[in-house]
């Protein structure tokens, strides 16, 4: 069986070093793939890692 790890938006915000509200905004704008399981959002680790890789290519954040 092929099982892929899923993360919560809270875990994703720590991983990406973004606020929780920013993660929910990315989900709403469909920039970060997520699926809803009941009342809870789940984000595949592979989607999160791909998003993180592309994050640096989109725009530079000030230090």
Secondary structure as GFF3:
##gff-version 3
##sequence-region A 1 63
A	DSSP	beta_strand	6	7	.	.	.	ID=ss1
A	DSSP	alpha_helix	9	16	.	.	.	ID=ss2
A	DSSP	alpha_helix	20	28	.	.	.	ID=ss3
A	DSSP	beta_strand	35	37	.	.	.	ID=ss4
A	DSSP	beta_strand	40	44	.	.	.	ID=ss5
A	DSSP	alpha_helix	45	58	.	.	.	ID=ss6
###
